[in-house]
Amino acid sequence: MSGERRPDWETLNAYVDGELPAREAAAVAAAVAADAGLAAEVDALRRLKRRLARLPGAQESAGRRRAPRPLLAAAVVAALAVVIALLAPTPQGERLGAQLVQAHAAWSPDDAALRAVSDLPAGVFVPDLTAAGLELAAVRRLALPDGRSAIQLGYLGSRGCRVSLFAAPARGAAAALASPNGRVDLRHWQAGPLRYVLAVSGMASDRHRMLLETLREASRAHAQPDPATRLALARSRARSAPCVG
């Protein structure tokens, strides 16, 4: 497989099943490590396979032959296509995504940010990201299109990084978010009664993933990162290039 060619679904399926030759598997692993979107597809494929394996009748009985690989691959791809269609951004998700991207670009440092933290609604988690080289620089309130009120926490880094963390009451199923210009990455998750959205632009993919996972775990535990995680954040920053864009 060419190092510049994006793996197709059949190749990803074989990679997840551990059926690729070692050299091709290594090339796919490198492509996945370098592409956050591809990594998300592989993760979705793995989760889907685990769910399919738990369905009644999915376990093979002794002596039964496995379904032909092309048929199995086609079935998995078709099922995944349905999942992707269900997760496609809705008009509501597009409007919300556009508002969050605009808010991410618009905030400016505020000397009163730390004082404003004490006035935040109960339950809003304010992470300490200094280990990642990010300082809390702004706290804002936003009115969302559906009437909810959201809190925006703005963080600045010394090497051009700009991060926004939004928190709002969770309401119903989460709408898939769409970034109107594609330059701002929006990732969301739920922690207790709140839904969080992380907005980042121009950050190295490995550092971005580390930051995202740290925030997910910390907000769900409502606890600041432990010493080991703080060290990992610092190392991730040290290895990464400055933010761009």
N, C-alpha and C positions, 0 to 999 in steps of 0.2 A: 504494500500500500504506500502510495506517495506520501511524503511527510506533509505536503500542502493540501492534500485531498481530504475533505471532510468525510468521516466514516458514514456510510449509509445505514439504514435501519437493520438490514440483514447482518451487516458486520457488527453493529452494536449488540444485536441479539446474541450473536455467537460469542462476542466478548463477555457479555454478562453471564452466559452459560459456561464460560471457561473452555470453549471449544476452538479457539483460534490457535494457530501455531505461535510459538513463543515470540518470534520476531514481529509478527503482525500484532500480537497482543500488546507488546511493548510500544509499538507505534500508536495504537489506539489509546493506551494509557497516557502517553505523552500528549496526545491531542486533547484528551479529556481534562488533563491537568492544566492545560493552557487556555481552555475555553469554558467559561462559567455556564454558558447556555448548553453546551454539550454535556457537561457534568450533571446539569439538572435533568437532561433527557435520560442519561444512564441511571440516575437515581430513581426517576419515575418508572423506568422499565423494570428495575429491580423490585420496586414496591409492588408494581402490577403483577409481576411473576409470583411474588410471595402471596398476594391475595388470591391469584388464580390457583395456586397450589393448595390453598385451604378450602377450596370449593368441594362439595361432595363429589366423590368419584374421581377426583383429580389424582389421587395416589394410585400408582400402578401396582397391580397385584403381581405376585410372583409368577414368572413365566410369560407375562404379557409383553408384547413388543411395544416399544415406544412409537408414538406417532411420527410419521415422516417429517424430517426437519423442515422442508419448505412449507408444509401445511401448518405446523406449529408456529413457525415464524410469521406466516400470514395471519394466523388467528391473533397472535399477540400484537402485531402491528395494527390490525383492525381495531382491537379493543383499546389500544393506546390512542389511536386516532379519535375514538369517541371521547376518551378522557380529555385529550387536548382541546377538542371542540367545546366540551363543557366548561373548560377553564379559560376559554377565549374571552378577552375583555368585552364587557357589556357597555352600552352607552353610559351607564352610571359609573362604571369603572374608568372609562375614558375621561369623563368630566372630573372625577375625583383625582385621577392621576395627573391631569393637566393642572389642577389647582395646587397639588402638593409639589409638583415640579416648579411651578411659579413661586410658591412660598419658599422653596429650597434656595432658589436663586436670589430672592429679594431681601432676605434678612441681613442685618448688619450687626456687628458686635455692639453689645450694650453693657456698660459698666455695672448696671444694676441687675444683671442676669442672676448672679448668685443670691442676691436678696430676694429676687422674685421666686426662687425655688421654694422658699418657706410658705408662699401663698398658693402653691399648686394644690389641686384637688387631692383628697386622700386616695392613696392607691397608685398614683402615677410614680413610676420608678424612674429615678434620675441616675443613670450610670456614671461612674467615675472612669473616664477613658484616658486619664493622664498617662497610663502605661503605654497606650497606643500613640502617644504624642498628640492627643486631641484634648483641647481645653473647652469647657462650656463657655460660650460667648454670648448666647442670646436665649431668651425664653419668650415665646409669643403664644397668643391664643388665636385660634382660627374658627370661623363658622363654616362648617362643611355644607355641601349642597343638600344633604338630607336632613338638615336641621341640627345635627350633633355639633357639639363644641369640642375642638381638638386642642391639644397642647403641642407646640413645636419646640424642641430643644435643638439649638444650633451649636455645633462644635467646630472649632478651627484648629488646623495643624500648622506647624512651623514650616512645612514644605508644600504649601498650596492646597492641602486637603480641606475639604468642606463637607461636613456631614450633618444631616438633619434626622432627628428621631421624632416621629409623630406618635401621639397616644390619644385614643378616643374610645368612648364606650363601644363595646362590641354589640352589633345589632344584626341578628339573622346571619345568613351565610355570607362569607366574605366575597366581595366582587373582585374579579381579577383586575389588576390595575394596569394601565397602559401609559407609558411615558411618551408624550407627544413628539419629542425630538430624538428619542433613543439614546441620548447622551447621559441621561440621569437614570440610574438603576433603582427601581423600587421593589423592595421585598417586604412582605407583611406576614405577621403571625399573631396568634392570640395568647395572652397571658392572663389568666383569671378573667375578670370582667372587661378587660381592656384589649383593644387591638392596636398593635404597634406597626408602624411603617418606617423602614430605614431607607433614606434617600442618599445616594452616593454618586459622585461623578468623578471620572478620571483616576480612580484608585486601582492599583495593581490587583489582579483577580485573587491571588492567594491571600493577600492582606484583607481584601474585601470579605472573602469567605470566613476568615478567622474572626473578623469583627462581627459579622452577622451571627455566627454561631455563639459567640460570647454574649451578645445582646439577647439572643433568644433564651439561652439558659439563665442568664442573670435576671432577666425580667420575669421569667416564670418562677424562679426561686425567690425573687424579690431580695436579692443579696448581691453585693458587689463582687466582682471577680476575685477568686482566691489567688494566693501568691503564685501558684504554678501557671494559672491562666494569664496573670499580669506579665509574667516573664515571657510567655509565649507571644503575647501581644507586642511586647517590646522587641523581641527578636524578629517577628514578622515585619514590623516597621523598619528595623535596621536592614533587612534583606531587600526591601521593596524600593522601587524607584519613586521619586516625588510624584504627587498627583498632577494630572494634566487636565486641561479643559475646564 
